[in-house]
Amino acid sequence: MDDLERQLKDALAREEAPAGFEARVVSAVNQAAESKGTGARRFGDRPHFGERPRWQWIFATAAAVVVIGVGTEWEHHAAMERIKMAHFEMEQRQAGEAAKAQLQLALRITSTKLEEIQQRIGEGSPRY
């Protein structure tokens, strides 16, 4: 197994490209483009404004649609959260008002009972 591993390692070892390899590849690509006679740009030339390939425009349009869709969904989500918060605040306000009404009733009852007790105490106490 060690011999097989060594052979694989040697066979798959990284080798540097020979000098001038990149220039030869670029030259071959440029010659192939010129031989087509379609006026294709040379390899490495920058495209002029408005000369984007069709697939780039398709991807750009799809990306814009996705961004708009995500933005719209986010706005919908935010609006739903605001509605939920408004309902929660309304319920809290109603619960607070109900508690206030109960407290006022309890205070009125307590006040009435205290007045009755004070009257009874006042009637039974000796006058000087």
Helices and strands as residue ranges (DSSP letters): H 2-11, H 21-36, H 54-124
